[in-house]
Amino acid sequence: MLNRLQESDIKLLRVFYAVASCNGFTAAEPVLRMQRPNISAAIKKLEERLDLVLCHRGRGGFQMTKEGEVVFQETKRIFNAFDNFVFNLKSLHDDYSGHITLVLMAGLPLSMHLAVSKAVKSTMKKFDDIHVNIQTRLYNEVEHVALSGECHLVVSTYDMVKPESVTFHPIGINTEGRLYCSPTHPLAKYRDTELPEGVKISDYPAIGISGLSSANYIEDETRLSIQTFSDSFDAAMSAIMTGEYIGLLPDYMAKEQGAALGLVPIAKGSLFNFSHELFVMNGKNTRLNPVLRHCIKELSYFISESQK
């Protein structure tokens, strides 16, 4: 078993990372500039070093094992941190080249994704030798990735107490949301009317979002009856559509996806309204050189314009 990481192991991990990212040996060939037999030999050697089976390959196609998934995620963290280190080191010499990693909160609307694309294009056009790695993370992970050095910038809403170790750059946009149910839920009949006396929201099972402030689930003296949690608004919407739960969702999600599904804003959408501010975030240990400052400025501009 591997006890100490050597330079040869890093090379093997880069091969595995490319294969896993490309979801196959053949697709990874042009990325690695290696032939399939050499890629296969490298993966086999890595499996021997780790004493783990990382993937299955054969007639059924490429498939990672559970152990391979863990190694892939840890490898991604290592290489993200290493790329960030190299980028920060170069910037000390006024060399603004290399890779920057931008993390988006999962579930942001399409309009914001398009705005991010414009901001990234603008940044790459201004700084010729910059490449941007765009990733997504769940809501309860965004603070960690901003702090851990896995990325340079994070675009996310944030409604918790702000830690001093993270810098928040407000974009000037709030994500509005409210309480929704499926068209088959008993509360759906109160779409256009206030809840009658005797009907209590707390009597109906609700689904929560991991990491979201508990204050979102309390309105006056009423508390949602949270029975289970999802790790994203997308997953929560799926649970809501079973007709078994009510839950909080951003209005953009109900508009973009929920219209086709028939999502119902309960009681004219007047219950448990929330407003979460959108930020570009970075850890205090991230050096904001001209590239990142420009990227923050462009992200703020294009995202703000997209919501007008």
ABEGO torsion letter per residue (X at the ends): XBABBBAAAAAAAAAAAAAAAAGEAAAAAAAAGBBAAAAAAAAAAAAAAAGBBABBBEAAEBBBBAAAAAAAAAAAAAAAAAAAAAAAAAAAAGBBBEBBBBBBBBGBBAAAAAAAAAAAAAAAAABAABBBBBBBBBAAAAAAAAAAGABABBBBBBABBBBAABBBBBAGBBBBBBBBBBAABAAAAAAABBBBBGBBAAABBBBBBBGBBAAAABBEABBBBBABBBABAAAAAAAAAAGABBBBBBAAAAAAAAAAAGBBBBGGGABGBBBBBBBBBBBAABBBBAAAAAAAAAAAAAAAAAAX
